[in-house]
């Protein structure tokens, strides 16, 4: 099966493949929403009952309390100190990938 055809200099993805990917992405989104909802319900119950750890045959769930996170504003630092930013910035290669959005 040819996944991508070029017609009049336009790349066209096989319709069946396109539909399968879109279906998979929708299913992943739905499952993720269900997972997030269930995790929130577990968190709420753990907080309500002051449970710090749940141990089941399949899962180990630990309560992590809220906290403050310190972050570094690299954008503001770059604007204020371009020379220092350039001296310390590190470039890391990133492997190629594709990004898919379901319409």
Secondary structure, DSSP 8 states (H G I E B T S, - for coil): --SEEEETTEEEE-HHHHHHHHHHHHHHHHHHHHHHHHHHHHHHHHHHTT--EEE-SS-EEE-----------HHHHHHH-HHHHHHH---------------
